[in-house]
Amino acid sequence: MKIALIQQSNSVNRSENVAKLKKNIRSCATQGAELIVLQELHNGLYFCQTEDPAIFEQAEIIPGPSTESFGKLAKELSVVLVLSLFEKRAAGLYHNTAVIIEKDGTIAGKYRKMHIPDDPAYYEKFYFTPGDLGFEPIQTSIGKLGVLVCWDQWYPEAARLMTMAGAEVLIYPTAIGWESTDTNEEKQRQTDAWMISQRAHAVANGLHVISCNRTGYEPDPSGVTNGIQFWGNSFVAGPQGEILAHASNDKDENIVLEIDLTRTETVRRMWPFFRDRRVDAFGDLTKRWRED
């Protein structure tokens, strides 16, 4: 499968952001990409740095303007697209939703972000209701895609359940970065932890992981913090956690590469983690905490 990741910096001008995305999608398609992954909430700024009711005006229905617009492009180029949208499901009910567009421009399926953070500069619980579609991979013409979103990438249970449902690859649209007052050492620890966690999902489940993050600086509209420097570092890891492609932390970049999905079977024969799982002893994982 030939895949592409578009790592992009965004501005307040949503139409310019979308135009840049479409230009990059075309570029990736001309290089033979069959699957093109976009970053989390790719149409605009990462608005969750503050809690502002006016932001809800940016939400859209699915199907809606973005799925129609990007669907036309997917059909023209005959590519599968992974979109990340602010979904308006009903009045007062909103989700952070990934949508997979098929090569014919139709919606193959969607995933609603399950884990919703509420941390300084990442006030997502104000905007997003936790997903209710479960951890279900989406069947496409190029394979079964396990799409998760950003904060989901820290949870091994999410990666495992997607894999157990037949996902052939894990995909994480992402928006994560540094606060400028953190030390360089702390910034490095955060970035390393982010990559290590996702590479561990690749190893534990014996499949490729695709992580597409945004880059660039976005100020905090409230002025409470110094804003976020999104750290880029979009990457693709193989079934043994090996890095197959890795973007910079501060540049707009398109990554295009071919991955061999047959390596999953080869690696799982050598490292049969699924064979040796003690499913009879894992019941307590459904509890919040285990008491003594």
C-alpha positions in Angstrom: 0.0 0.0 0.0 1.4 3.4 -0.9 0.5 5.9 1.7 0.9 9.6 2.4 0.8 11.9 5.4 0.3 15.7 5.2 1.9 17.6 8.0 0.7 21.2 7.8 0.7 24.5 9.7 -2.6 26.3 9.7 -3.8 29.9 9.9 -7.0 31.6 10.9 -8.0 31.5 7.2 -9.9 28.3 6.8 -10.3 28.5 3.0 -6.6 29.0 2.6 -5.9 26.0 4.8 -8.2 23.8 2.8 -6.7 25.1 -0.5 -3.2 24.2 0.8 -4.5 20.7 1.9 -6.0 20.1 -1.5 -2.8 21.1 -3.3 -0.8 18.7 -1.1 -3.3 15.9 -1.7 -2.9 16.4 -5.4 0.9 16.3 -5.0 0.8 13.1 -3.0 -1.6 11.5 -5.5 0.8 12.3 -8.4 3.4 10.3 -6.4 1.2 7.3 -6.4 -0.3 7.5 -2.9 -3.5 5.4 -2.5 -4.2 6.4 1.1 -3.7 10.0 2.2 -4.0 10.9 5.9 -4.7 14.4 7.2 -4.0 15.8 10.6 -6.6 16.3 13.4 -9.1 19.1 12.8 -7.2 20.0 9.6 -9.5 22.8 8.3 -8.6 25.4 10.8 -6.7 26.3 14.0 -6.7 24.0 17.0 -9.5 25.9 18.7 -9.5 24.0 22.0 -6.9 26.2 23.7 -9.9 28.2 25.0 -13.6 27.6 25.8 -15.6 29.8 23.5 -19.2 29.0 22.6 -18.9 30.9 19.3 -16.5 28.2 18.1 -19.4 25.8 17.8 -20.3 27.7 14.6 -17.4 26.0 12.9 -18.9 22.5 13.4 -20.5 20.8 10.4 -22.8 17.9 9.7 -21.6 14.6 8.2 -22.3 14.2 5.3 -21.7 17.9 4.8 -19.6 20.5 3.1 -16.2 18.9 3.9 -17.1 15.4 3.0 -18.6 16.6 -0.3 -15.7 18.8 -1.2 -13.0 16.3 -0.3 -15.1 13.5 -1.7 -15.0 15.1 -5.1 -11.3 15.4 -4.9 -10.9 11.8 -3.8 -13.0 10.6 -6.7 -11.1 12.7 -9.2 -7.7 11.4 -7.9 -8.9 7.9 -7.0 -7.5 8.0 -3.5 -8.7 7.1 0.0 -8.7 10.1 2.3 -8.7 10.2 6.1 -10.4 13.4 7.2 -10.7 14.9 10.7 -13.7 17.1 11.3 -15.7 19.0 14.0 -19.0 17.1 13.7 -22.3 18.7 14.6 -24.6 15.7 15.3 -27.5 17.6 16.8 -28.2 20.8 18.6 -25.8 20.8 21.6 -24.2 17.5 20.5 -20.8 17.6 18.9 -18.0 15.1 18.2 -14.3 15.1 17.1 -14.8 12.7 14.1 -12.6 11.1 11.6 -14.2 10.3 8.2 -12.8 7.9 5.7 -13.5 8.8 2.1 -13.4 6.0 -0.5 -11.8 6.3 -4.0 -15.2 6.9 -5.5 -15.9 9.9 -3.2 -18.3 8.1 -0.9 -18.1 7.9 2.8 -16.6 4.5 3.7 -17.2 5.1 7.4 -16.4 7.3 10.4 -14.9 7.1 13.9 -15.8 9.4 16.7 -12.9 10.2 19.1 -13.4 8.1 22.3 -10.9 9.6 24.7 -11.5 13.3 25.2 -8.8 15.3 27.1 -9.3 18.3 29.4 -5.9 19.7 30.1 -4.5 23.2 30.0 -4.7 24.4 26.4 -6.5 21.2 25.4 -10.0 21.9 26.6 -11.7 19.4 24.4 -14.4 18.3 26.9 -16.0 21.7 26.4 -16.6 20.9 22.7 -16.7 17.2 22.1 -18.9 14.4 23.4 -17.0 11.0 23.7 -17.5 8.8 20.8 -20.2 6.1 20.7 -19.2 4.1 17.6 -16.7 1.9 19.5 -13.3 0.7 18.2 -14.4 -0.6 14.8 -12.1 -0.6 11.8 -13.4 0.6 8.5 -13.3 -1.5 5.4 -12.1 0.2 2.3 -10.9 -0.8 -1.2 -7.3 -0.8 0.0 -7.7 -2.6 3.3 -9.3 -2.4 6.7 -8.3 0.8 8.5 -8.2 1.2 12.2 -8.6 5.0 12.7 -8.2 6.6 16.1 -7.7 10.3 17.0 -4.9 12.0 19.0 -5.6 11.4 22.7 -6.7 7.9 21.8 -3.0 7.2 20.9 -2.0 7.0 24.6 -4.3 4.0 25.3 -3.1 0.5 24.4 -6.6 -0.8 24.9 -7.8 1.2 22.0 -5.1 0.0 19.7 -5.6 -3.6 20.8 -9.4 -3.6 20.3 -9.0 -2.0 16.8 -6.5 -4.7 15.9 -8.6 -7.5 17.4 -11.5 -6.3 15.1 -9.3 -6.8 12.1 -7.6 -3.5 11.5 -4.6 -4.0 9.1 -3.1 -0.6 10.0 -3.6 1.9 12.8 -4.0 5.6 11.9 -3.8 8.5 14.3 -4.7 12.1 13.1 -3.1 14.3 15.7 -2.7 17.8 17.1 -0.1 17.9 19.9 2.7 20.3 20.7 4.8 22.1 23.3 4.1 25.0 25.6 7.0 27.4 25.2 7.8 27.7 29.0 8.7 24.0 29.2 12.4 23.3 29.3 14.1 21.7 26.3 14.6 18.6 28.3 10.9 18.4 29.1 9.9 19.0 25.5 12.2 16.1 24.5 10.7 13.8 27.1 7.1 14.6 25.9 8.0 14.0 22.2 9.8 10.8 23.0 6.9 9.5 25.1 4.5 10.3 22.3 6.5 8.4 19.7 7.4 5.5 22.1 3.7 4.9 23.0 2.7 4.6 19.4 5.6 2.5 18.4 4.7 0.2 21.2 1.2 -0.2 19.7 2.9 -1.3 16.5 5.1 -3.8 18.3 2.3 -5.2 20.6 -0.1 -5.7 17.8 2.3 -6.5 15.0 1.1 -3.9 12.4 2.0 -0.5 10.9 1.1 2.7 12.7 0.6 6.0 10.9 0.7 9.1 13.0 0.0 12.5 11.3 0.5 15.6 13.5 0.3 19.3 12.7 3.1 21.7 12.9 3.5 25.5 13.4 2.8 27.9 16.2 -0.8 28.8 17.2 -1.3 31.5 19.9 -3.7 31.2 22.8 -6.6 33.6 22.1 -7.1 34.1 25.8 -3.5 35.0 26.5 -3.5 32.7 29.5 -0.7 30.5 28.1 2.0 31.2 25.5 0.1 29.2 22.9 1.1 25.8 21.4 4.1 25.0 19.1 2.8 21.9 17.4 5.8 19.6 17.2 5.2 17.8 13.9 7.3 14.6 13.9 4.7 12.8 11.9 5.9 9.2 11.3 5.2 5.7 10.1 6.3 2.7 12.2 6.5 -0.9 11.0 5.2 -4.0 12.9 8.4 -4.2 15.0 8.3 -0.5 15.9 10.9 0.4 13.3 10.7 4.0 12.0 10.0 3.9 8.2 9.5 7.6 7.7 9.8 10.6 10.1 9.0 14.3 9.4 10.7 17.3 11.0 9.2 19.2 14.0 8.8 22.6 12.4 8.1 22.3 8.6 5.2 21.6 6.4 5.9 18.2 4.9 4.3 15.5 2.8 5.5 12.0 3.5 4.9 9.4 0.7 6.1 5.8 1.1 5.1 2.3 0.4 4.4 -0.1 3.3 4.2 -3.9 3.1 1.1 -5.2 4.9 2.2 -8.8 4.5 4.9 -8.1 7.2 2.1 -8.3 9.8 1.8 -12.1 9.2 5.5 -12.6 9.2 6.1 -10.7 12.4 3.2 -12.3 14.3 4.6 -15.7 13.5 7.9 -14.7 15.2 6.3 -12.8 18.0 2.9 -14.5 18.7 1.6 -12.1 21.3 -2.0 -12.9 20.3 -1.4 -16.6 20.9 -0.1 -16.1 24.4 -2.6 -13.5 25.7 -4.2 -14.7 29.0 -7.7 -13.6 28.1 -9.0 -15.7 31.0 -7.2 -13.4 33.4 -7.8 -9.9 31.9 -11.3 -9.3 33.2 -10.2 -6.6 35.6 -9.3 -4.4 32.7 -12.9 -3.3 32.5 -12.6 -1.8 36.0 -11.5 1.8 36.7 -9.0 0.6 39.3 -8.2 -2.6 41.2 -8.5 -2.5 44.9 -6.2 -4.6 47.1 
